[in-house]
Amino acid sequence: MSSVATGLFAGILLALVAAIGGLSMFLLAVVLGGIGVVVALVLDGRLDLSGVVVGRRRG
């Protein structure tokens, strides 16, 4: 299972658990699931955030 599928699965589980807590918790779980998918895409190498993340450049 790829890390994208794992992140999506974790997001769905969070959404199911948070849905019991109401709409606000459900929306929070959807946002957290989206963040999980983005992190998984970065770890898979399918998404490059080097242009977004500002850091110190060596040189």
Backbone as CSV, one residue per row, in Angstrom:
resi,resn,N_x,N_y,N_z,CA_x,CA_y,CA_z,C_x,C_y,C_z
1,MET,0.857,-1.175,0.000,0.000,0.000,0.000,0.901,1.235,0.000
2,SER,0.620,2.156,-0.906,1.438,3.360,-0.982,1.122,4.286,0.185
3,SER,2.004,5.228,0.416,1.768,6.146,1.525,0.593,7.075,1.242
4,VAL,0.261,7.293,-0.030,-0.921,8.097,-0.356,-2.182,7.348,0.069
5,ALA,-2.242,6.071,-0.246,-3.399,5.270,0.151,-3.495,5.163,1.662
6,THR,-2.367,5.044,2.329,-2.363,4.991,3.787,-2.856,6.305,4.372
7,GLY,-2.409,7.421,3.825,-2.854,8.723,4.305,-4.339,8.932,4.076
8,LEU,-4.834,8.502,2.914,-6.251,8.624,2.624,-7.067,7.741,3.558
9,PHE,-6.615,6.529,3.809,-7.288,5.621,4.728,-7.344,6.208,6.131
10,ALA,-6.235,6.799,6.567,-6.213,7.434,7.886,-7.176,8.614,7.936
11,GLY,-7.242,9.372,6.865,-8.168,10.496,6.818,-9.614,10.055,6.879
12,ILE,-9.940,8.973,6.184,-11.301,8.454,6.218,-11.648,7.952,7.609
13,LEU,-10.717,7.269,8.243,-10.967,6.807,9.614,-11.175,7.983,10.563
14,LEU,-10.364,9.025,10.412,-10.554,10.205,11.240,-11.919,10.838,11.001
15,ALA,-12.333,10.868,9.753,-13.631,11.452,9.432,-14.765,10.641,10.043
16,LEU,-14.662,9.334,10.002,-15.704,8.502,10.585,-15.781,8.679,12.098
17,VAL,-14.640,8.721,12.718,-14.615,8.893,14.172,-15.091,10.290,14.557
18,ALA,-14.655,11.292,13.824,-15.012,12.671,14.150,-16.465,12.985,13.815
19,ALA,-17.068,12.226,12.896,-18.462,12.470,12.540,-19.373,12.244,13.740
20,ILE,-18.955,11.403,14.640,-19.728,11.166,15.851,-19.736,12.423,16.714
21,GLY,-18.680,13.225,16.623,-18.554,14.430,17.428,-19.278,15.640,16.853
22,GLY,-19.889,15.528,15.691,-20.633,16.642,15.116,-19.980,17.184,13.857
23,LEU,-20.638,18.200,13.284,-20.183,18.756,12.010,-18.811,19.413,12.125
24,SER,-18.570,20.152,13.187,-17.282,20.837,13.320,-16.131,19.834,13.433
25,MET,-16.352,18.756,14.161,-15.311,17.727,14.267,-15.128,16.996,12.942
26,PHE,-16.220,16.832,12.199,-16.122,16.200,10.887,-15.295,17.063,9.938
27,LEU,-15.550,18.353,9.935,-14.784,19.258,9.082,-13.316,19.283,9.484
28,LEU,-13.050,19.239,10.775,-11.671,19.174,11.245,-10.997,17.900,10.753
29,ALA,-11.717,16.790,10.796,-11.142,15.526,10.332,-10.870,15.560,8.826
30,VAL,-11.737,16.220,8.057,-11.513,16.332,6.620,-10.257,17.153,6.339
31,VAL,-10.083,18.241,7.083,-8.881,19.066,6.914,-7.639,18.271,7.291
32,LEU,-7.702,17.560,8.401,-6.554,16.754,8.830,-6.274,15.624,7.832
33,GLY,-7.321,15.037,7.272,-7.127,14.015,6.248,-6.462,14.584,5.006
34,GLY,-6.857,15.801,4.624,-6.216,16.467,3.484,-4.754,16.747,3.731
35,ILE,-4.447,17.171,4.944,-3.053,17.399,5.311,-2.280,16.089,5.262
36,GLY,-2.904,15.020,5.712,-2.264,13.706,5.661,-1.960,13.265,4.243
37,VAL,-2.877,13.546,3.315,-2.654,13.186,1.918,-1.507,14.010,1.333
38,VAL,-1.445,15.297,1.674,-0.358,16.148,1.180,0.991,15.643,1.702
39,VAL,1.040,15.309,2.988,2.284,14.782,3.563,2.666,13.472,2.876
40,ALA,1.688,12.620,2.625,1.969,11.351,1.960,2.470,11.566,0.535
41,LEU,1.894,12.535,-0.183,2.364,12.835,-1.533,3.793,13.348,-1.521
42,VAL,4.148,14.145,-0.531,5.519,14.633,-0.415,6.465,13.467,-0.133
43,LEU,6.065,12.577,0.766,6.912,11.436,1.095,7.063,10.481,-0.089
44,ASP,6.032,10.376,-0.926,6.112,9.536,-2.120,6.932,10.184,-3.225
45,GLY,7.175,11.470,-3.117,7.915,12.175,-4.147,7.044,12.664,-5.290
46,ARG,5.746,12.621,-5.124,4.824,13.063,-6.175,4.507,14.549,-6.093
47,LEU,4.849,15.177,-4.968,4.572,16.593,-4.765,5.827,17.256,-4.228
48,ASP,6.242,18.343,-4.881,7.448,19.060,-4.478,7.048,20.409,-3.893
49,LEU,7.324,20.596,-2.618,6.961,21.833,-1.937,8.160,22.757,-1.744
50,SER,9.245,22.508,-2.456,10.449,23.317,-2.248,10.225,24.769,-2.666
51,GLY,9.325,25.036,-3.593,9.038,26.407,-3.989,8.175,27.146,-2.986
52,VAL,7.433,26.388,-2.178,6.531,26.988,-1.196,7.231,27.214,0.141
53,VAL,8.054,26.248,0.525,8.744,26.311,1.807,9.971,27.188,1.658
54,VAL,10.031,28.241,2.452,11.162,29.161,2.419,12.115,28.768,3.523
55,GLY,13.339,28.562,3.140,14.351,28.188,4.128,15.666,28.844,3.809
56,ARG,16.643,28.600,4.652,17.970,29.138,4.399,18.613,28.381,3.254
57,ARG,19.204,29.122,2.367,19.912,28.521,1.241,21.403,28.523,1.519
58,ARG,22.014,27.433,1.214,23.453,27.348,1.389,24.123,27.729,0.088
59,GLY,25.214,28.429,0.212,25.883,28.735,-1.032,26.869,29.793,-0.953
